[in-house]
Amino acid sequence: MDQAVMITASAAAQAYDVAIVGGGIMGAATAYNLARAGIKVGLFEKGRIGGEQSSRNWGAVRQQERDAAELPLMIESVRLWMGLEAELGVSLDWHQQGHLSLVYDEITSEVFEKWIPLGREHGLDTRMLTSKEVHHLLPHYRDRDCRGGLFTSSDGCAEPEKVTIAFARAASEKGAEVFELTSVSSIEAQNGQVCALWTEQGCVKADSILVAAGAWTNRLLRPLGIRHPSLWVRGSVGRTGVLPIEIRKLVAWGKTAYRQRSDGRVNIAVARAAFHDLTGESLLNGMKFLPAATRNWRNLRLSLGSHAVRDLMGDFADFTTHRTLDPRPDWRRLENTARLFAQEYPEAGPFNLERGWAGFMDFMPDELPVLGETSSCRGLFVAAGFSGAGFGMGPVIGRIMADLIQGNPAGHNLSRFSPKRFSKERQP
Ligand SMILES: Cc1cc2nc3c(=O)[nH]c(=O)nc-3n(C[C@H](O)[C@H](O)[C@H](O)COP(=O)(O)OP(=O)(O)OC[C@H]3O[C@@H](n4cnc5c(N)ncnc54)[C@H](O)[C@@H]3O)c2cc1C
């Protein structure tokens, strides 16, 4: 993604109340919430604000199909999304027109039906639409295989390219110091208490440190003896030119996944496929992913190629080689997906993909994020491992992490997200 360096403060102070590693949506939203509470915050981003997953995703703000532990957080997040444009003072292309997961077979239909009572328990209006209702919602959609879809009208979507930058700007306006092109190479602790981090500008002291480093989190935590067994899963997205049809402003997920932007272009993604490029991490952590891999074997694609070689050569070992992780999109599958979309929407006419990109999602074995303070290192907090579904959670995670760091209650039961769940943490 092309973004200008926009927010960089000049020189890092020698000490902050809170230092944040990672300028994705989690780091930026937390910085915003801390800064407006009057906390002295430094936010360190090795590349550009929002340059990795947070600007490359589909833009879905989705409550439906969430794990029971995530759902209350996601419901609060949607409430925050509803006021976010007014609060941050910018357009985020926020639309609350639902989320639609299409159904083509009995098995998927049963899985979706089973989820509905959980949504109802939490007051959601999630329901199964008939095929006729789907076509009413999406008048240009012509796929006759479609049997219906799971729909939650209070779900929404926003433009990923705008949101993280908006949080970082607002944080900066409230006094946070935001540093782009400033990687953090290590975190220091003394007597079980975090005390400093090493940045490209030198050593910076901090009473608390939040690691919100997305796909890089395990590389920062491992030297402290903290296990964070995440694996990278690659997602590819393409963008059409302006299409002569208007599609309801939602993320639809079926044979393809797509969202029409406010400029009329449509982002189309390879749906129902998870691509894992094998690396050394796959050997280290692969076994922990067996249950998830078995559950999703139909959608899983493994590739042994350039990433394995680059990993062996130490290419991902430091934080300055890849200022911004920019994996190659899977063009063959993107073109196939675009052809499927063209069959679903014949009135879109002939179109080409104007551009394409990919992003590495940081997946945890149980597909749940890691949130909270580590037990072996007081003052060291983690918000990472969002397993391909963190964009929608950004606003609530920013609120929760800022509260936890200040010693306030989280307002939700976070036990399923505990950083302790994967390891016996060693004293650093
Ligand atoms: C193709 C794709 C589609 C997706 N679709 C959706 C969707 O529709 N809805 C949804 O909710 N989620 C979606 N996601 C997932 C979502 O984008 C992520 O869960 C979310 O953006 C994670 O935010 P983050 O801040 O944790 O990580 P990131 O956005 O990856 O940010 C981490 C940042 O930390 C920085 N960093 C790392 N190490 C260091 C260091 N040592 N020093 C300084 N900086 C460092 C990185 O450069 C990076 O900018 C999708 C993801 C992808 C890739």
PDBQT file of the ligand as one rigid body, heavy atoms in Angstrom, charges set to zero:
ROOT
HETATM    1  C1  LIG A 501      -6.302 -10.028   3.360  1.00  0.00    +0.000 C 
HETATM    2  C2  LIG A 501      -6.824  -9.791   4.758  1.00  0.00    +0.000 A 
HETATM    3  C3  LIG A 501      -8.197  -9.673   4.968  1.00  0.00    +0.000 A 
HETATM    4  C4  LIG A 501      -8.692  -9.433   6.253  1.00  0.00    +0.000 A 
HETATM    5  N1  LIG A 501     -10.025  -9.166   6.402  1.00  0.00    +0.000 NA
HETATM    6  C5  LIG A 501     -10.498  -8.773   7.613  1.00  0.00    +0.000 A 
HETATM    7  C6  LIG A 501     -11.841  -8.341   7.753  1.00  0.00    +0.000 A 
HETATM    8  O1  LIG A 501     -12.585  -8.224   6.787  1.00  0.00    +0.000 OA
HETATM    9  N2  LIG A 501     -12.292  -8.017   8.996  1.00  0.00    +0.000 N 
HETATM   10  C7  LIG A 501     -11.479  -8.090  10.095  1.00  0.00    +0.000 A 
HETATM   11  O2  LIG A 501     -11.969  -7.815  11.201  1.00  0.00    +0.000 OA
HETATM   12  N3  LIG A 501     -10.181  -8.435   9.976  1.00  0.00    +0.000 NA
HETATM   13  C8  LIG A 501      -9.661  -8.765   8.767  1.00  0.00    +0.000 A 
HETATM   14  N4  LIG A 501      -8.347  -9.098   8.623  1.00  0.00    +0.000 N 
HETATM   15  C9  LIG A 501      -7.492  -9.142   9.808  1.00  0.00    +0.000 C 
HETATM   16  C10 LIG A 501      -7.095  -7.751  10.291  1.00  0.00    +0.000 C 
HETATM   17  O3  LIG A 501      -6.578  -6.989   9.227  1.00  0.00    +0.000 OA
HETATM   18  C11 LIG A 501      -6.052  -7.892  11.402  1.00  0.00    +0.000 C 
HETATM   19  O4  LIG A 501      -6.517  -8.807  12.384  1.00  0.00    +0.000 OA
HETATM   20  C12 LIG A 501      -5.763  -6.565  12.089  1.00  0.00    +0.000 C 
HETATM   21  O5  LIG A 501      -5.511  -5.553  11.149  1.00  0.00    +0.000 OA
HETATM   22  C13 LIG A 501      -4.558  -6.743  13.000  1.00  0.00    +0.000 C 
HETATM   23  O6  LIG A 501      -4.141  -5.477  13.451  1.00  0.00    +0.000 OA
HETATM   24  P1  LIG A 501      -2.787  -5.359  14.259  1.00  0.00    +0.000 P 
HETATM   25  O7  LIG A 501      -2.651  -3.948  14.667  1.00  0.00    +0.000 OA
HETATM   26  O8  LIG A 501      -2.765  -6.421  15.314  1.00  0.00    +0.000 OA
HETATM   27  O9  LIG A 501      -1.650  -5.822  13.215  1.00  0.00    +0.000 OA
HETATM   28  P2  LIG A 501      -0.977  -5.079  11.970  1.00  0.00    +0.000 P 
HETATM   29  O10 LIG A 501      -1.931  -4.248  11.221  1.00  0.00    +0.000 OA
HETATM   30  O11 LIG A 501      -0.261  -6.127  11.203  1.00  0.00    +0.000 OA
HETATM   31  O12 LIG A 501       0.039  -4.094  12.652  1.00  0.00    +0.000 OA
HETATM   32  C14 LIG A 501       1.209  -4.520  13.313  1.00  0.00    +0.000 C 
HETATM   33  C15 LIG A 501       2.254  -3.442  13.066  1.00  0.00    +0.000 C 
HETATM   34  O13 LIG A 501       3.382  -3.682  13.899  1.00  0.00    +0.000 OA
HETATM   35  C16 LIG A 501       4.533  -3.247  13.199  1.00  0.00    +0.000 C 
HETATM   36  N5  LIG A 501       5.702  -3.876  13.821  1.00  0.00    +0.000 N 
HETATM   37  C17 LIG A 501       5.961  -5.203  13.898  1.00  0.00    +0.000 A 
HETATM   38  N6  LIG A 501       7.123  -5.418  14.545  1.00  0.00    +0.000 NA
HETATM   39  C18 LIG A 501       7.605  -4.202  14.892  1.00  0.00    +0.000 A 
HETATM   40  C19 LIG A 501       8.787  -3.775  15.573  1.00  0.00    +0.000 A 
HETATM   41  N7  LIG A 501       9.679  -4.645  16.028  1.00  0.00    +0.000 N 
HETATM   42  N8  LIG A 501       8.981  -2.442  15.743  1.00  0.00    +0.000 NA
HETATM   43  C20 LIG A 501       8.059  -1.538  15.296  1.00  0.00    +0.000 A 
HETATM   44  N9  LIG A 501       6.927  -1.903  14.630  1.00  0.00    +0.000 NA
HETATM   45  C21 LIG A 501       6.706  -3.215  14.441  1.00  0.00    +0.000 A 
HETATM   46  C22 LIG A 501       4.270  -3.725  11.776  1.00  0.00    +0.000 C 
HETATM   47  O14 LIG A 501       5.065  -3.034  10.842  1.00  0.00    +0.000 OA
HETATM   48  C23 LIG A 501       2.778  -3.449  11.633  1.00  0.00    +0.000 C 
HETATM   49  O15 LIG A 501       2.519  -2.196  11.035  1.00  0.00    +0.000 OA
HETATM   50  C24 LIG A 501      -7.800  -9.362   7.357  1.00  0.00    +0.000 A 
HETATM   51  C25 LIG A 501      -6.424  -9.478   7.144  1.00  0.00    +0.000 A 
HETATM   52  C26 LIG A 501      -5.930  -9.668   5.860  1.00  0.00    +0.000 A 
HETATM   53  C27 LIG A 501      -4.440  -9.750   5.645  1.00  0.00    +0.000 C 
ENDROOT
TORSDOF 0
